[in-house]
Every structure is written in C-alpha cells, then in structure tokens.
Amino acid sequence: MFAFAKSDRANLSAAELKVYRKAASIMLEMGDGQIETEVEAGRLVEVKNDEQD
C-alpha cells in the first residue's frame, strides 16, 4: 500500500478502493497491542506529522 496526496492523483480504481477498504477493516479490528507488535516487527510503519508532537 502507498500513500499519496489527493491533489497528486485523480480517483482510486475500483480494485484499489476494495483493497483500501479491506485494509481499513483489518486495522480497525486491531487493538493497540497488536498494532504496537506490528510496528515493532516492521510490518507497519508509524507515519508522523512533523507539525504534531
């Protein structure tokens, strides 16, 4: 999965939308501990906004 600014690209294809919805569903089911485990294992990467601390 990759991220992009909405202004850099038109719309998602139907296939991409399906994948993003599935990924969102999986992420919403995960607890904090599961997410932390995935981050520590390198399977998820935390994206930080430089403007926020």
PDB file with one MODEL, atoms N, CA, C and O in Angstrom:
MODEL        1
ATOM      1  N   MET A   1       0.849  -1.155   0.000  1.00  0.00           N
ATOM      2  CA  MET A   1       0.000   0.000   0.000  1.00  0.00           C
ATOM      3  C   MET A   1       0.899   1.223   0.000  1.00  0.00           C
ATOM      4  O   MET A   1       1.981   1.204   0.586  1.00  0.00           O
ATOM      5  N   PHE A   2       0.457   2.276  -0.650  1.00  0.00           N
ATOM      6  CA  PHE A   2       1.220   3.506  -0.657  1.00  0.00           C
ATOM      7  C   PHE A   2       0.280   4.664  -0.382  1.00  0.00           C
ATOM      8  O   PHE A   2      -0.936   4.543  -0.532  1.00  0.00           O
ATOM      9  N   ALA A   3       0.843   5.766   0.016  1.00  0.00           N
ATOM     10  CA  ALA A   3       0.044   6.955   0.301  1.00  0.00           C
ATOM     11  C   ALA A   3       0.418   8.040  -0.696  1.00  0.00           C
ATOM     12  O   ALA A   3       1.535   8.078  -1.210  1.00  0.00           O
ATOM     13  N   PHE A   4      -0.517   8.897  -0.950  1.00  0.00           N
ATOM     14  CA  PHE A   4      -0.266   9.996  -1.870  1.00  0.00           C
ATOM     15  C   PHE A   4      -1.198  11.136  -1.512  1.00  0.00           C
ATOM     16  O   PHE A   4      -2.267  10.926  -0.938  1.00  0.00           O
ATOM     17  N   ALA A   5      -0.787  12.336  -1.855  1.00  0.00           N
ATOM     18  CA  ALA A   5      -1.648  13.498  -1.641  1.00  0.00           C
ATOM     19  C   ALA A   5      -2.801  13.429  -2.628  1.00  0.00           C
ATOM     20  O   ALA A   5      -2.592  13.102  -3.796  1.00  0.00           O
ATOM     21  N   LYS A   6      -3.985  13.724  -2.189  1.00  0.00           N
ATOM     22  CA  LYS A   6      -5.161  13.661  -3.054  1.00  0.00           C
ATOM     23  C   LYS A   6      -4.971  14.528  -4.293  1.00  0.00           C
ATOM     24  O   LYS A   6      -5.482  14.199  -5.364  1.00  0.00           O
ATOM     25  N   SER A   7      -4.248  15.623  -4.158  1.00  0.00           N
ATOM     26  CA  SER A   7      -4.045  16.518  -5.299  1.00  0.00           C
ATOM     27  C   SER A   7      -3.093  15.919  -6.345  1.00  0.00           C
ATOM     28  O   SER A   7      -3.021  16.412  -7.471  1.00  0.00           O
ATOM     29  N   ASP A   8      -2.359  14.853  -5.972  1.00  0.00           N
ATOM     30  CA  ASP A   8      -1.403  14.237  -6.887  1.00  0.00           C
ATOM     31  C   ASP A   8      -2.035  13.191  -7.801  1.00  0.00           C
ATOM     32  O   ASP A   8      -1.392  12.720  -8.739  1.00  0.00           O
ATOM     33  N   ARG A   9      -3.263  12.830  -7.541  1.00  0.00           N
ATOM     34  CA  ARG A   9      -3.860  11.737  -8.273  1.00  0.00           C
ATOM     35  C   ARG A   9      -5.373  11.925  -8.345  1.00  0.00           C
ATOM     36  O   ARG A   9      -5.972  12.498  -7.435  1.00  0.00           O
ATOM     37  N   ALA A  10      -5.983  11.451  -9.408  1.00  0.00           N
ATOM     38  CA  ALA A  10      -7.436  11.563  -9.553  1.00  0.00           C
ATOM     39  C   ALA A  10      -8.099  10.651  -8.528  1.00  0.00           C
ATOM     40  O   ALA A  10      -7.897  10.831  -7.327  1.00  0.00           O
ATOM     41  N   ASN A  11      -8.863   9.705  -8.964  1.00  0.00           N
ATOM     42  CA  ASN A  11      -9.568   8.815  -8.052  1.00  0.00           C
ATOM     43  C   ASN A  11      -8.939   7.437  -8.039  1.00  0.00           C
ATOM     44  O   ASN A  11      -8.163   7.084  -8.927  1.00  0.00           O
ATOM     45  N   LEU A  12      -9.282   6.665  -7.024  1.00  0.00           N
ATOM     46  CA  LEU A  12      -8.838   5.283  -6.943  1.00  0.00           C
ATOM     47  C   LEU A  12      -9.630   4.431  -7.919  1.00  0.00           C
ATOM     48  O   LEU A  12     -10.789   4.721  -8.214  1.00  0.00           O
ATOM     49  N   SER A  13      -9.001   3.383  -8.415  1.00  0.00           N
ATOM     50  CA  SER A  13      -9.745   2.434  -9.241  1.00  0.00           C
ATOM     51  C   SER A  13     -10.636   1.603  -8.320  1.00  0.00           C
ATOM     52  O   SER A  13     -10.468   1.624  -7.100  1.00  0.00           O
ATOM     53  N   ALA A  14     -11.577   0.879  -8.902  1.00  0.00           N
ATOM     54  CA  ALA A  14     -12.470   0.030  -8.104  1.00  0.00           C
ATOM     55  C   ALA A  14     -11.668  -1.023  -7.343  1.00  0.00           C
ATOM     56  O   ALA A  14     -11.971  -1.322  -6.188  1.00  0.00           O
ATOM     57  N   ALA A  15     -10.645  -1.584  -7.989  1.00  0.00           N
ATOM     58  CA  ALA A  15      -9.819  -2.604  -7.332  1.00  0.00           C
ATOM     59  C   ALA A  15      -9.040  -2.001  -6.164  1.00  0.00           C
ATOM     60  O   ALA A  15      -8.951  -2.612  -5.099  1.00  0.00           O
ATOM     61  N   GLU A  16      -8.477  -0.806  -6.356  1.00  0.00           N
ATOM     62  CA  GLU A  16      -7.732  -0.148  -5.281  1.00  0.00           C
ATOM     63  C   GLU A  16      -8.655   0.185  -4.120  1.00  0.00           C
ATOM     64  O   GLU A  16      -8.285  -0.001  -2.961  1.00  0.00           O
ATOM     65  N   LEU A  17      -9.831   0.667  -4.414  1.00  0.00           N
ATOM     66  CA  LEU A  17     -10.796   1.007  -3.371  1.00  0.00           C
ATOM     67  C   LEU A  17     -11.146  -0.228  -2.542  1.00  0.00           C
ATOM     68  O   LEU A  17     -11.253  -0.140  -1.319  1.00  0.00           O
ATOM     69  N   LYS A  18     -11.322  -1.351  -3.180  1.00  0.00           N
ATOM     70  CA  LYS A  18     -11.639  -2.604  -2.484  1.00  0.00           C
ATOM     71  C   LYS A  18     -10.502  -2.974  -1.527  1.00  0.00           C
ATOM     72  O   LYS A  18     -10.750  -3.366  -0.386  1.00  0.00           O
ATOM     73  N   VAL A  19      -9.258  -2.849  -1.994  1.00  0.00           N
ATOM     74  CA  VAL A  19      -8.097  -3.176  -1.161  1.00  0.00           C
ATOM     75  C   VAL A  19      -8.003  -2.225   0.031  1.00  0.00           C
ATOM     76  O   VAL A  19      -7.774  -2.670   1.155  1.00  0.00           O
ATOM     77  N   TYR A  20      -8.176  -0.940  -0.197  1.00  0.00           N
ATOM     78  CA  TYR A  20      -8.098   0.033   0.894  1.00  0.00           C
ATOM     79  C   TYR A  20      -9.201  -0.201   1.925  1.00  0.00           C
ATOM     80  O   TYR A  20      -8.962  -0.077   3.126  1.00  0.00           O
ATOM     81  N   ARG A  21     -10.390  -0.534   1.469  1.00  0.00           N
ATOM     82  CA  ARG A  21     -11.482  -0.812   2.412  1.00  0.00           C
ATOM     83  C   ARG A  21     -11.183  -2.046   3.248  1.00  0.00           C
ATOM     84  O   ARG A  21     -11.457  -2.057   4.448  1.00  0.00           O
ATOM     85  N   LYS A  22     -10.628  -3.083   2.639  1.00  0.00           N
ATOM     86  CA  LYS A  22     -10.267  -4.290   3.375  1.00  0.00           C
ATOM     87  C   LYS A  22      -9.178  -3.979   4.392  1.00  0.00           C
ATOM     88  O   LYS A  22      -9.253  -4.419   5.539  1.00  0.00           O
ATOM     89  N   ALA A  23      -8.161  -3.219   3.975  1.00  0.00           N
ATOM     90  CA  ALA A  23      -7.077  -2.845   4.885  1.00  0.00           C
ATOM     91  C   ALA A  23      -7.615  -2.034   6.066  1.00  0.00           C
ATOM     92  O   ALA A  23      -7.205  -2.248   7.207  1.00  0.00           O
ATOM     93  N   ALA A  24      -8.522  -1.115   5.793  1.00  0.00           N
ATOM     94  CA  ALA A  24      -9.107  -0.305   6.865  1.00  0.00           C
ATOM     95  C   ALA A  24      -9.886  -1.188   7.831  1.00  0.00           C
ATOM     96  O   ALA A  24      -9.814  -0.995   9.045  1.00  0.00           O
ATOM     97  N   SER A  25     -10.619  -2.143   7.307  1.00  0.00           N
ATOM     98  CA  SER A  25     -11.388  -3.059   8.143  1.00  0.00           C
ATOM     99  C   SER A  25     -10.471  -3.847   9.080  1.00  0.00           C
ATOM    100  O   SER A  25     -10.758  -3.998  10.268  1.00  0.00           O
ATOM    101  N   ILE A  26      -9.372  -4.341   8.529  1.00  0.00           N
ATOM    102  CA  ILE A  26      -8.409  -5.100   9.337  1.00  0.00           C
ATOM    103  C   ILE A  26      -7.808  -4.215  10.420  1.00  0.00           C
ATOM    104  O   ILE A  26      -7.715  -4.624  11.578  1.00  0.00           O
ATOM    105  N   MET A  27      -7.401  -3.008  10.051  1.00  0.00           N
ATOM    106  CA  MET A  27      -6.779  -2.097  11.013  1.00  0.00           C
ATOM    107  C   MET A  27      -7.730  -1.716  12.137  1.00  0.00           C
ATOM    108  O   MET A  27      -7.320  -1.616  13.294  1.00  0.00           O
ATOM    109  N   LEU A  28      -8.992  -1.505  11.803  1.00  0.00           N
ATOM    110  CA  LEU A  28      -9.967  -1.118  12.822  1.00  0.00           C
ATOM    111  C   LEU A  28     -10.254  -2.237  13.814  1.00  0.00           C
ATOM    112  O   LEU A  28     -10.694  -1.972  14.932  1.00  0.00           O
ATOM    113  N   GLU A  29     -10.014  -3.471  13.424  1.00  0.00           N
ATOM    114  CA  GLU A  29     -10.223  -4.611  14.315  1.00  0.00           C
ATOM    115  C   GLU A  29      -9.036  -4.860  15.241  1.00  0.00           C
ATOM    116  O   GLU A  29      -9.163  -5.574  16.235  1.00  0.00           O
ATOM    117  N   MET A  30      -7.893  -4.281  14.921  1.00  0.00           N
ATOM    118  CA  MET A  30      -6.688  -4.498  15.721  1.00  0.00           C
ATOM    119  C   MET A  30      -6.711  -3.646  16.984  1.00  0.00           C
ATOM    120  O   MET A  30      -7.155  -2.498  16.971  1.00  0.00           O
ATOM    121  N   GLY A  31      -6.227  -4.226  18.064  1.00  0.00           N
ATOM    122  CA  GLY A  31      -6.083  -3.485  19.305  1.00  0.00           C
ATOM    123  C   GLY A  31      -4.747  -2.773  19.342  1.00  0.00           C
ATOM    124  O   GLY A  31      -3.895  -2.994  18.481  1.00  0.00           O
ATOM    125  N   ASP A  32      -4.559  -1.921  20.334  1.00  0.00           N
ATOM    126  CA  ASP A  32      -3.312  -1.165  20.467  1.00  0.00           C
ATOM    127  C   ASP A  32      -2.104  -2.086  20.565  1.00  0.00           C
ATOM    128  O   ASP A  32      -1.062  -1.814  19.970  1.00  0.00           O
ATOM    129  N   GLY A  33      -2.241  -3.172  21.313  1.00  0.00           N
ATOM    130  CA  GLY A  33      -1.134  -4.107  21.478  1.00  0.00           C
ATOM    131  C   GLY A  33      -0.750  -4.774  20.169  1.00  0.00           C
ATOM    132  O   GLY A  33       0.433  -4.954  19.881  1.00  0.00           O
ATOM    133  N   GLN A  34      -1.747  -5.140  19.378  1.00  0.00           N
ATOM    134  CA  GLN A  34      -1.476  -5.763  18.084  1.00  0.00           C
ATOM    135  C   GLN A  34      -0.780  -4.788  17.144  1.00  0.00           C
ATOM    136  O   GLN A  34       0.156  -5.158  16.435  1.00  0.00           O
ATOM    137  N   ILE A  35      -1.237  -3.553  17.142  1.00  0.00           N
ATOM    138  CA  ILE A  35      -0.617  -2.538  16.286  1.00  0.00           C
ATOM    139  C   ILE A  35       0.831  -2.309  16.706  1.00  0.00           C
ATOM    140  O   ILE A  35       1.719  -2.228  15.857  1.00  0.00           O
ATOM    141  N   GLU A  36       1.070  -2.204  18.001  1.00  0.00           N
ATOM    142  CA  GLU A  36       2.429  -1.994  18.502  1.00  0.00           C
ATOM    143  C   GLU A  36       3.334  -3.162  18.104  1.00  0.00           C
ATOM    144  O   GLU A  36       4.484  -2.955  17.717  1.00  0.00           O
ATOM    145  N   THR A  37       2.819  -4.372  18.200  1.00  0.00           N
ATOM    146  CA  THR A  37       3.590  -5.553  17.801  1.00  0.00           C
ATOM    147  C   THR A  37       3.966  -5.482  16.321  1.00  0.00           C
ATOM    148  O   THR A  37       5.098  -5.791  15.952  1.00  0.00           O
ATOM    149  N   GLU A  38       3.032  -5.081  15.488  1.00  0.00           N
ATOM    150  CA  GLU A  38       3.286  -4.981  14.052  1.00  0.00           C
ATOM    151  C   GLU A  38       4.301  -3.881  13.742  1.00  0.00           C
ATOM    152  O   GLU A  38       5.135  -4.041  12.850  1.00  0.00           O
ATOM    153  N   VAL A  39       4.236  -2.771  14.470  1.00  0.00           N
ATOM    154  CA  VAL A  39       5.199  -1.684  14.290  1.00  0.00           C
ATOM    155  C   VAL A  39       6.594  -2.159  14.695  1.00  0.00           C
ATOM    156  O   VAL A  39       7.567  -1.925  13.979  1.00  0.00           O
ATOM    157  N   GLU A  40       6.686  -2.825  15.842  1.00  0.00           N
ATOM    158  CA  GLU A  40       7.982  -3.314  16.322  1.00  0.00           C
ATOM    159  C   GLU A  40       8.588  -4.336  15.361  1.00  0.00           C
ATOM    160  O   GLU A  40       9.807  -4.405  15.208  1.00  0.00           O
ATOM    161  N   ALA A  41       7.726  -5.132  14.711  1.00  0.00           N
ATOM    162  CA  ALA A  41       8.200  -6.153  13.773  1.00  0.00           C
ATOM    163  C   ALA A  41       8.520  -5.565  12.399  1.00  0.00           C
ATOM    164  O   ALA A  41       9.074  -6.253  11.541  1.00  0.00           O
ATOM    165  N   GLY A  42       8.174  -4.300  12.193  1.00  0.00           N
ATOM    166  CA  GLY A  42       8.452  -3.649  10.916  1.00  0.00           C
ATOM    167  C   GLY A  42       7.403  -3.910   9.848  1.00  0.00           C
ATOM    168  O   GLY A  42       7.601  -3.554   8.687  1.00  0.00           O
ATOM    169  N   ARG A  43       6.292  -4.525  10.225  1.00  0.00           N
ATOM    170  CA  ARG A  43       5.230  -4.787   9.251  1.00  0.00           C
ATOM    171  C   ARG A  43       4.296  -3.595   9.076  1.00  0.00           C
ATOM    172  O   ARG A  43       3.590  -3.490   8.073  1.00  0.00           O
ATOM    173  N   LEU A  44       4.301  -2.706  10.053  1.00  0.00           N
ATOM    174  CA  LEU A  44       3.594  -1.430   9.968  1.00  0.00           C
ATOM    175  C   LEU A  44       4.595  -0.333  10.294  1.00  0.00           C
ATOM    176  O   LEU A  44       5.512  -0.533  11.091  1.00  0.00           O
ATOM    177  N   VAL A  45       4.418   0.811   9.681  1.00  0.00           N
ATOM    178  CA  VAL A  45       5.286   1.948   9.939  1.00  0.00           C
ATOM    179  C   VAL A  45       4.414   3.113  10.390  1.00  0.00           C
ATOM    180  O   VAL A  45       3.437   3.468   9.731  1.00  0.00           O
ATOM    181  N   GLU A  46       4.780   3.695  11.512  1.00  0.00           N
ATOM    182  CA  GLU A  46       4.047   4.844  12.006  1.00  0.00           C
ATOM    183  C   GLU A  46       4.465   6.076  11.213  1.00  0.00           C
ATOM    184  O   GLU A  46       5.651   6.390  11.112  1.00  0.00           O
ATOM    185  N   VAL A  47       3.490   6.759  10.659  1.00  0.00           N
ATOM    186  CA  VAL A  47       3.748   7.988   9.915  1.00  0.00           C
ATOM    187  C   VAL A  47       3.419   9.147  10.847  1.00  0.00           C
ATOM    188  O   VAL A  47       2.299   9.261  11.346  1.00  0.00           O
ATOM    189  N   LYS A  48       4.397   9.994  11.073  1.00  0.00           N
ATOM    190  CA  LYS A  48       4.206  11.120  11.987  1.00  0.00           C
ATOM    191  C   LYS A  48       4.138  12.415  11.201  1.00  0.00           C
ATOM    192  O   LYS A  48       4.852  12.606  10.217  1.00  0.00           O
ATOM    193  N   ASN A  49       3.271  13.290  11.652  1.00  0.00           N
ATOM    194  CA  ASN A  49       3.150  14.622  11.086  1.00  0.00           C
ATOM    195  C   ASN A  49       4.135  15.512  11.829  1.00  0.00           C
ATOM    196  O   ASN A  49       4.042  15.655  13.048  1.00  0.00           O
ATOM    197  N   ASP A  50       5.069  16.107  11.116  1.00  0.00           N
ATOM    198  CA  ASP A  50       6.094  16.931  11.763  1.00  0.00           C
ATOM    199  C   ASP A  50       5.513  18.103  12.538  1.00  0.00           C
ATOM    200  O   ASP A  50       6.170  18.650  13.423  1.00  0.00           O
ATOM    201  N   GLU A  51       4.291  18.490  12.213  1.00  0.00           N
ATOM    202  CA  GLU A  51       3.678  19.627  12.896  1.00  0.00           C
ATOM    203  C   GLU A  51       3.079  19.239  14.232  1.00  0.00           C
ATOM    204  O   GLU A  51       2.749  20.113  15.034  1.00  0.00           O
ATOM    205  N   GLN A  52       2.930  17.944  14.491  1.00  0.00           N
ATOM    206  CA  GLN A  52       2.353  17.469  15.738  1.00  0.00           C
ATOM    207  C   GLN A  52       3.423  16.782  16.568  1.00  0.00           C
ATOM    208  O   GLN A  52       4.344  16.173  16.024  1.00  0.00           O
ATOM    209  N   ASP A  53       3.303  16.880  17.873  1.00  0.00           N
ATOM    210  CA  ASP A  53       4.245  16.188  18.773  1.00  0.00           C
ATOM    211  C   ASP A  53       3.566  15.078  19.506  1.00  0.00           C
ATOM    212  O   ASP A  53       4.200  14.388  20.304  1.00  0.00           O
TER     213      ASP A  53
ENDMDL
END
